[in-house]
Amino acid sequence: MAAKLRSGNPNALLSFSSGGTPFNSWSAESDFTPGESGVDFWPRPTPDRWVDNHGDQLQLHYLGIAQSEWGSPPDQPLSSTGEERMIDLTRGVVRVGGAVTWDVGYHRDNGHISDIAMGFLTKLGQTLRNIDGNLAVTRTATQSSTSHSASAARAVDGDTNGDFGSGSVTHTADNPLEANPWWQVDLGSSQPVSTIKLWNRTDCCSSRLRDFYVFASDTPFTSNDPNVTKTQSGVWNHHQAEAAGQTLTLPVNRNARYVRVQLAGSDRPLSLAEVQVFGNLALHKPVTQSSTYTSSSVLYSGANAGRANDGNTNGDFLYGSVSHTSETPLDTNPWWQVDLGSSESVSAIKLWNRTDCCSSRLRDFYVFASDTPFTSNDPNVTKTQSGVWNHHQAEAAGQT
C-alpha cells in the first residue's frame, strides 16, 4: 500500500493509525504517527515530541474528531470531549513540538468548514498564540482615536510584525493630531503581571515612541492626562524618555487588569505593533521549603521560601531576595514549592539562580508539577507519582 501511494506522489506523507490506541507507530513505512482519539491517555504535559518508529524517531502527531464523527455534517455539535479539553490537549502537544490534526465537519455542497468547527478553530488559534504566557493576546483593546483603519486590536493580535503594511500596527489620529494619545488593554480580571513588552513600528517612524508612559492598574484609569494618571492611587507607571527601539521590556511584578501606553505631547500619533503582558502565576502565592537557613547575622537571616516568588530576580544573597535551606545540618533532598491556589494552565517554568556565589549548587535537581499534592519528599518516588510531570537537570542551571 505504501509503495503504491508513493508511486503516485513521491512527496506524500503517510501514516497508519491503529484507531483508538494513541501514539504508537504501526509500520516502519510511517512518516508520522497519529494518536487517534486518545484524549484520556494523553500525558499532559508531555516531556517529549518523539515516538519510536521501529528503531527510528517520528514526530508525535495527534489526530482527533472536532465534531461528533469523522467527516461530520456541518450541523453536528462539538465532540463530547469538550472545547476546553480539546484546546488544552492541543496546547500540550504543540508546546513540546508535536503536531495536531482536528477532523472537522464540512458543507457537502461547497466543501466549506462548518461554522461550529470554525468557532472552535478560531478560539484554538487565539489560545495557541498565548502559549508563551501572554495575557493580553486577543483581549479587549481600545485607543484614544483611530486612523488609517489601524485599530487598537492590532496590538493584541499575536503578530509582532512592525511593518505597517503588514496590517498589524495600530495608529491614532494624525489629522488633526491629538494631545497625549493612548492605547490600552483590559485583561478581563486582575492578573499577576511580571513584565510588559512593547513592540514598536519598524517600517518608519519608530522615534515617535518616545517620551511616553506605561501604566498598570487594577482599576480603570480616571483621566486621559498622563500627569494625572501617574498620581492616581494604585497605578504603577514607567516613564520612557528616549525612543524605545524595536522592543522594550519592563519589569512590573504586581497585579493589574488594565495596561495603558500613552504619549506625552501632541506632536505625533501613537503606533504599536504589539503589547505583550506576561504573567507570573507564582507571584506572592503560598510557598514552603524543606527548611530555612538560620544565622546570627542579620545579613544572612530570613532566607525564607517567600523570597523566591516576591517578584525580585536579583540573585545576590545580600539583597534579601534569595531563598536558602538549612546547611547545618544539611537536608536530604532539600526542596522548595509553591501552591498556585488552583489548577492552572502552565506554559513554562523559569528559575533564577543565586549569582553572588554558589550557583553550581543548583545542579542534579528535579522540577515537578502536579494538579495534586506531592506525596513524598523523595524525588525518586515523586517522579513516579501518578499525574506528576518532571524534568531532571543534571548540569548546573546557570543564571536562569
C-alpha positions as CSV (number, residue, x, y, z in Angstrom):
1,M,0.0,0.0,0.0
2,A,2.8,2.5,0.9
3,A,4.7,1.7,-2.2
4,K,1.6,2.3,-4.4
5,L,0.7,5.5,-2.6
6,R,4.2,6.9,-3.0
7,S,4.5,5.8,-6.7
8,G,1.8,8.4,-7.5
9,N,3.3,11.1,-5.3
10,P,6.9,10.6,-4.0
11,N,6.4,13.6,-1.7
12,A,3.4,12.1,0.1
13,L,3.4,11.8,3.9
14,L,2.0,8.5,5.1
15,S,0.7,7.4,8.4
16,F,-1.1,4.3,9.7
17,S,-3.5,4.7,12.5
18,S,-4.5,1.9,15.0
19,G,-7.9,3.5,15.6
20,G,-8.1,4.0,19.3
21,T,-4.6,3.4,20.9
22,P,-2.6,6.6,20.8
23,F,0.9,7.4,19.9
24,N,2.3,4.1,18.5
25,S,4.0,3.5,15.2
26,W,2.4,0.6,13.5
27,S,4.6,0.4,10.4
28,A,8.2,1.3,9.5
29,E,6.6,3.0,6.4
30,S,5.1,5.8,8.6
31,D,6.3,9.3,8.1
32,F,4.5,10.5,11.2
33,T,2.4,8.7,13.8
34,P,-1.1,9.7,15.0
35,G,-2.5,9.1,18.4
36,E,-6.2,8.8,17.3
37,S,-8.9,9.8,19.8
38,G,-6.8,9.1,22.9
39,V,-7.7,12.2,24.8
40,D,-7.8,10.4,28.1
41,F,-4.5,8.7,27.6
42,W,-2.5,11.8,26.6
43,P,0.1,12.5,29.2
44,R,-0.2,16.3,29.9
45,P,2.2,17.9,29.9
46,T,4.4,15.6,27.9
47,P,8.2,15.7,28.1
48,D,8.9,14.6,24.6
49,R,7.9,15.3,21.0
50,W,9.2,12.0,19.6
51,V,8.0,8.4,19.5
52,D,9.8,5.2,18.4
53,N,9.3,4.0,14.8
54,H,10.9,0.6,14.8
55,G,14.3,2.0,15.8
56,D,13.9,5.4,14.2
57,Q,12.2,8.5,15.6
58,L,9.0,10.1,14.4
59,Q,7.4,13.4,15.4
60,L,4.4,13.0,17.6
61,H,1.1,13.7,15.9
62,Y,-2.4,13.7,17.5
63,L,-5.4,13.0,15.3
64,G,-8.9,13.8,16.8
65,I,-12.5,14.5,16.0
66,A,-13.6,18.1,16.5
67,Q,-17.3,17.4,15.9
68,S,-19.4,14.3,16.6
69,E,-18.0,11.9,14.0
70,W,-15.3,11.7,11.3
71,G,-16.2,13.9,8.3
72,S,-19.2,15.2,10.3
73,P,-22.1,17.0,8.7
74,P,-21.9,20.7,9.4
75,D,-24.7,21.0,12.0
76,Q,-23.3,18.3,14.4
77,P,-22.2,19.5,17.8
78,L,-18.6,19.6,19.0
79,S,-17.1,16.4,20.3
80,S,-18.3,15.3,23.8
81,T,-14.6,15.7,24.8
82,G,-15.5,19.4,25.2
83,E,-13.9,22.5,23.7
84,E,-11.7,23.4,26.7
85,R,-10.3,19.8,26.9
86,M,-9.5,19.8,23.2
87,I,-7.8,23.2,23.4
88,D,-5.9,22.0,26.5
89,L,-4.8,18.8,24.7
90,T,-3.7,20.7,21.6
91,R,-1.7,23.2,23.7
92,G,0.1,20.3,25.4
93,V,1.1,18.6,22.1
94,V,2.2,21.8,20.4
95,R,4.2,23.0,23.4
96,V,6.7,20.1,23.0
97,G,6.9,20.5,19.2
98,G,4.3,17.9,18.2
99,A,1.6,18.3,15.6
100,V,-2.2,18.1,15.9
101,T,-4.9,17.5,13.3
102,W,-8.6,18.0,14.0
103,D,-11.1,16.4,11.7
104,V,-13.9,18.9,11.2
105,G,-17.4,19.0,9.8
106,Y,-18.0,20.5,6.4
107,H,-20.7,21.5,4.0
108,R,-21.3,18.9,1.3
109,D,-22.4,21.4,-1.3
110,N,-19.2,23.6,-1.3
111,G,-16.7,21.9,1.0
112,H,-16.6,24.8,3.4
113,I,-15.7,24.1,7.0
114,S,-18.7,24.3,9.3
115,D,-19.4,27.4,11.4
116,I,-19.2,25.2,14.6
117,A,-15.8,24.0,13.7
118,M,-14.6,27.5,12.7
119,G,-15.6,28.8,16.1
120,F,-13.6,26.1,17.8
121,L,-10.6,26.6,15.5
122,T,-10.7,30.4,16.0
123,K,-10.6,30.0,19.7
124,L,-7.9,27.4,19.4
125,G,-5.7,29.7,17.4
126,Q,-6.2,32.5,19.9
127,T,-5.1,30.2,22.7
128,L,-2.1,28.9,20.9
129,R,-0.9,32.5,20.3
130,N,-1.0,32.8,24.1
131,I,1.2,29.7,24.6
132,D,4.1,31.8,25.8
133,G,2.0,33.2,28.7
134,N,1.0,36.5,27.0
135,L,-2.1,37.6,29.0
136,A,-3.0,40.4,26.6
137,V,-3.4,38.4,23.3
138,T,-7.0,38.9,21.8
139,R,-8.1,40.8,24.9
140,T,-10.3,43.9,24.5
141,A,-8.1,46.9,23.4
142,T,-9.1,50.5,22.9
143,Q,-7.3,53.7,21.9
144,S,-7.9,57.4,22.0
145,S,-8.6,57.6,18.3
146,T,-8.0,55.5,15.1
147,S,-6.7,56.5,11.7
148,H,-5.8,54.5,8.5
149,S,-8.2,51.8,9.8
150,A,-5.4,50.7,12.2
151,S,-7.5,49.6,15.2
152,A,-6.3,49.0,18.7
153,A,-6.9,45.3,18.3
154,R,-3.9,45.1,16.1
155,A,-1.6,45.3,19.1
156,V,-3.1,42.2,20.8
157,D,-3.4,40.0,17.7
158,G,-0.3,37.9,18.4
159,D,1.6,39.4,15.5
160,T,4.7,41.4,16.3
161,N,5.5,42.4,12.7
162,G,6.3,46.1,12.9
163,D,5.8,46.9,9.2
164,F,2.6,49.0,8.9
165,G,1.9,47.4,5.5
166,S,1.5,44.0,7.1
167,G,-1.7,45.1,8.8
168,S,-0.8,44.5,12.4
169,V,0.3,48.0,13.6
170,T,-2.0,50.5,15.4
171,H,-2.3,54.2,14.6
172,T,-4.0,57.1,16.3
173,A,-5.2,60.2,14.6
174,D,-2.7,62.3,12.7
175,N,-5.0,64.9,11.0
176,P,-5.6,66.5,13.3
177,L,-3.1,65.3,16.0
178,E,-4.5,64.8,19.5
179,A,-3.0,65.6,22.9
180,N,-1.5,62.6,24.8
181,P,-2.7,59.8,22.5
182,W,-3.1,56.5,24.3
183,W,-3.7,52.8,23.8
184,Q,-4.9,50.3,26.4
185,V,-5.9,46.7,27.0
186,D,-8.3,45.2,29.6
187,L,-7.0,41.8,30.7
188,G,-10.5,40.8,31.9
189,S,-9.6,40.5,35.6
190,S,-6.7,41.3,37.9
191,Q,-3.7,39.2,36.9
192,P,-0.2,38.7,38.4
193,V,1.9,40.6,35.8
194,S,5.6,40.0,35.7
195,T,6.6,42.0,32.6
196,I,5.2,44.2,29.8
197,K,6.9,44.0,26.4
198,L,6.2,46.7,23.7
199,W,6.9,46.1,20.0
200,N,7.4,49.3,18.0
201,R,6.6,50.2,14.4
202,T,9.7,49.3,12.2
203,D,9.0,50.4,8.6
204,C,9.3,54.1,9.6
205,C,8.6,56.5,12.4
206,S,10.0,54.4,15.3
207,S,11.2,57.5,17.0
208,R,7.6,58.5,17.6
209,L,7.5,56.1,20.5
210,R,9.5,58.3,22.9
211,D,8.6,60.4,25.9
212,F,5.8,58.1,26.9
213,Y,4.3,56.4,29.9
214,V,3.3,52.8,30.5
215,F,0.6,52.4,33.2
216,A,-0.8,49.3,35.0
217,S,-3.7,49.3,37.4
218,D,-6.3,47.0,39.0
219,T,-8.9,49.7,38.5
220,P,-9.9,51.8,35.4
221,F,-7.8,54.9,34.7
222,T,-9.8,58.0,35.6
223,S,-8.0,60.6,33.4
224,N,-6.5,60.9,29.9
225,D,-3.9,63.3,31.2
226,P,-0.7,61.2,32.0
227,N,0.4,63.7,34.6
228,V,-2.9,62.9,36.5
229,T,-2.8,59.2,35.8
230,K,0.7,58.7,37.2
231,T,-0.6,60.1,40.6
232,Q,-3.8,58.0,40.6
233,S,-3.9,55.8,43.7
234,G,-2.9,52.2,42.9
235,V,-1.4,52.9,39.5
236,W,2.1,51.7,38.6
237,N,3.9,53.7,36.0
238,H,7.1,53.8,34.0
239,H,8.2,56.9,32.0
240,Q,10.4,56.3,28.9
241,A,12.1,59.5,27.8
242,E,14.2,58.1,24.8
243,A,12.9,56.2,21.8
244,A,12.0,52.6,22.7
245,G,13.8,50.8,19.8
246,Q,12.2,47.8,18.2
247,T,11.2,46.3,21.6
248,L,11.1,47.4,25.2
249,T,10.6,45.1,28.2
250,L,9.6,46.5,31.5
251,P,9.5,44.6,34.9
252,V,6.2,45.2,36.7
253,N,5.8,42.4,39.3
254,R,2.3,43.4,40.6
255,N,-1.3,42.6,39.9
256,A,-3.1,44.5,37.2
257,R,-6.2,44.4,35.0
258,Y,-5.6,47.5,32.8
259,V,-2.5,48.4,30.9
260,R,-2.1,51.7,29.1
261,V,0.6,53.1,26.8
262,Q,0.4,56.9,26.4
263,L,2.5,59.5,24.7
264,A,3.2,62.8,26.3
265,G,2.6,65.8,24.0
266,S,0.6,66.5,20.9
267,D,3.2,66.4,18.1
268,R,2.9,62.8,16.9
269,P,0.5,59.8,16.7
270,L,0.9,56.6,18.6
271,S,1.6,53.3,16.8
272,L,2.3,49.9,18.4
273,A,3.0,46.6,16.7
274,E,2.2,44.5,19.7
275,V,1.8,44.8,23.5
276,Q,2.6,41.6,25.4
277,V,1.7,41.3,29.1
278,F,3.4,38.3,30.7
279,G,2.0,36.8,33.9
280,N,3.7,35.1,36.8
281,L,1.3,32.7,38.3
282,A,3.6,32.1,41.2
283,L,3.9,35.7,42.3
284,H,3.1,36.1,46.1
285,K,1.4,32.7,46.2
286,P,1.8,30.5,49.3
287,V,5.3,28.8,49.3
288,T,7.1,26.4,51.6
289,Q,10.5,24.8,51.7
290,S,12.0,21.8,53.5
291,S,13.9,24.0,55.9
292,T,15.2,27.6,56.2
293,Y,18.8,28.7,56.9
294,T,19.3,30.5,60.1
295,S,22.1,32.8,61.1
296,S,23.0,35.1,63.9
297,S,23.9,37.7,61.3
298,V,21.1,40.0,60.2
299,L,22.6,40.0,56.7
300,Y,22.2,36.2,56.3
301,S,19.0,35.5,58.2
302,G,15.4,35.3,57.0
303,A,16.1,33.4,53.7
304,N,12.6,32.0,53.6
305,A,10.7,30.4,50.8
306,G,8.8,33.7,50.1
307,R,11.9,35.2,48.7
308,A,11.6,33.1,45.5
309,N,8.3,34.4,44.4
310,D,8.5,38.1,45.6
311,G,8.9,39.4,42.0
312,N,12.6,40.3,42.6
313,T,15.0,38.3,40.4
314,N,18.2,39.7,42.0
315,G,20.4,36.7,42.7
316,D,22.8,38.4,45.1
317,F,22.0,36.9,48.5
318,L,22.8,40.1,50.4
319,Y,19.9,41.9,48.5
320,G,17.4,39.8,50.5
321,S,15.6,38.0,47.7
322,V,17.3,34.6,47.6
323,S,15.9,31.6,49.5
324,H,18.2,29.2,51.4
325,T,17.6,25.8,53.0
326,S,19.5,24.5,56.0
327,E,23.2,23.8,55.8
328,T,23.9,22.9,59.4
329,P,22.9,20.2,59.2
330,L,22.2,19.8,55.5
331,D,18.8,18.4,54.4
332,T,18.5,15.2,52.4
333,N,16.9,16.2,49.1
334,P,16.1,19.8,50.1
335,W,13.0,21.2,48.3
336,W,11.1,24.4,47.6
337,Q,7.5,24.6,46.3
338,V,4.6,26.9,45.5
339,D,0.9,26.4,45.6
340,L,-0.8,28.3,42.7
341,G,-4.1,28.1,44.5
342,S,-5.9,26.1,41.8
343,S,-5.1,24.1,38.7
344,E,-3.7,26.4,36.1
345,S,-2.5,26.2,32.5
346,V,1.3,26.4,32.8
347,S,3.2,27.3,29.7
348,A,6.7,27.5,31.2
349,I,8.6,27.5,34.5
350,K,11.6,29.8,34.8
351,L,14.1,29.5,37.6
352,W,16.5,32.3,38.6
353,N,19.7,31.1,40.3
354,R,21.8,32.7,43.1
355,T,24.6,34.8,41.5
356,D,26.9,36.2,44.2
357,C,28.3,32.7,44.7
358,C,27.4,29.1,44.8
359,S,25.5,28.9,41.6
360,S,26.8,25.4,40.9
361,R,24.7,24.2,43.8
362,L,21.7,24.2,41.5
363,R,22.6,21.0,39.7
364,D,21.3,17.5,39.7
365,F,17.8,18.6,40.5
366,Y,14.2,18.0,39.6
367,V,11.4,20.3,38.8
368,F,8.0,18.8,39.4
369,A,4.4,20.0,38.5
370,S,1.2,18.4,39.6
371,D,-2.5,19.0,40.0
372,T,-2.5,17.2,43.3
373,P,-0.1,17.5,46.3
374,F,3.2,15.6,46.2
375,T,3.0,12.6,48.5
376,S,6.8,12.1,49.1
377,N,9.9,14.2,49.7
378,D,12.0,11.6,47.9
379,P,12.4,12.8,44.3
380,N,12.8,9.2,43.0
381,V,9.3,8.5,44.4
382,T,7.8,11.8,43.3
383,K,8.9,11.3,39.7
384,T,6.8,8.1,39.6
385,Q,3.7,9.6,41.3
386,S,0.7,9.4,39.1
387,G,-0.1,12.7,37.2
388,V,3.3,14.3,38.1
389,W,5.3,16.0,35.3
390,N,9.0,16.1,36.0
391,H,12.2,17.5,34.5
392,H,15.7,16.4,35.6
393,Q,18.6,18.9,35.2
394,A,22.0,17.2,35.6
395,E,24.3,20.1,34.9
396,A,24.3,23.5,36.8
397,A,21.4,25.7,35.7
398,G,23.3,29.0,35.0
399,Q,21.7,32.3,35.9
400,T,18.2,31.3,34.5
